[in-house]
Amino acid sequence: MKKPKKALNIQKGVESVSPINQKAKLNAKRFQKKQKPAQYYIEGILESNRTILSQAITLVESVHPKHQAKAREIIQGCLPHSGNSIRIGITGVPGVGKSTFIETFGLYLCKDLNKKVAVLAVDPSSEKTGGSILGDKTRMEELSVEKNAFIRPSPSASSLGGVSRKTRETIILCEAAGFNTILIETVGVGQSETAVHSMVDFFLLLMLAGAGDELQGIKRGIMEMADAIALTKADGDNALACKKAKNNYQYALHMLPAKESDWIPPVLLTSSLEKFGISEVVDTIESFKNKTSITGYFDHHRKTQNQYWFHESMKSRIGDLLYSFTRVKEQIQQLDEAIIQSKINPFDASDQVFETFIKEITKQQK
């Protein structure tokens, strides 16, 4: 007897996929196994091997103690071959067209001037998960396939000014690999831009016109750091608004105190769409370098930057050491809760942590 046909046929479902990305896990293990001695990376970087350069930057960005130790060796080996570039910081509010400008600017440097350009594009990280979009290679389609360009997106990881704390070391590696122009794109979300200013030679501020009262949107601190202002999207119906805004910005810049470099920041009109104003930006940077090199400011600025990063590095290492003690970490967790419940003020809590830290250090030395 035949079984009656059913109107509803139950199909075998698809097996559920593990939430853990097995491929990523496997790749991480392979990366561990494939690691070479520091000298291998140094030689590869000096030969301009981009694959090895990328691997070395991954080591620099890693928080693993073994990776950090090897990264320090690599940086030390590359340091004598660095410094032969112009370092340019580029910042601006979201929507100003940073990525589009950098692509047009980078292509002009590569194709018209035969420069080797490294773009260190820092993407915003999630405060909750630490995740990052890392979409700059997608936004810079032409530049990403240019033979004289190298794009390295890195998560900002909540660092000051939207700049990854490892960007400084990455600059050294890129310079050792032969890149003579380093562009650093910051997140530009209104945070302090001190970090990017402390690692570049020239600081370019991108601004928009026609979006309200421009001068109300200027933060004096950023204006004082800027070596030039470039008004983007100065084309079509926005061209007239940009010309008016240019006068406002020039007036605002003249109201600021004189810069230590004695350089007067110009205001430039640019359009990535119509590709004008880009050569003027390049000429401005060249003029800045020539003038500050003659006065000695260029070298002086780099030396003071090295001092700054020496102190920042010490603070970072001390912070790492502080959290390396289990007792200190436990105490910090307890005091966190006590501060939330208003049982102790933050200053007394930090004093207690410091006292415990000193005791742990003393105990370790005995």
LINGICOR-V204681 format. One record per helix or strand of 2 or more residues. SS is the DSSP state (H for helix, E for strand). FROM is the first residue (numbers start at 1). TO is the last residue. If there is no record, write none. Layout:
ss:from:to
SS:FROM:TO
SS:FROM:TO
//
This chain:
ss:from:to
H:22:34
H:38:46
H:50:61
H:65:79
E:86:91
H:98:112
E:117:123
H:136:139
H:141:144
E:149:155
H:160:162
H:167:176
E:181:185
H:194:197
E:202:207
H:214:217
H:220:225
E:228:231
H:236:254
E:266:269
H:278:295
H:297:323
H:326:340
H:346:365
//
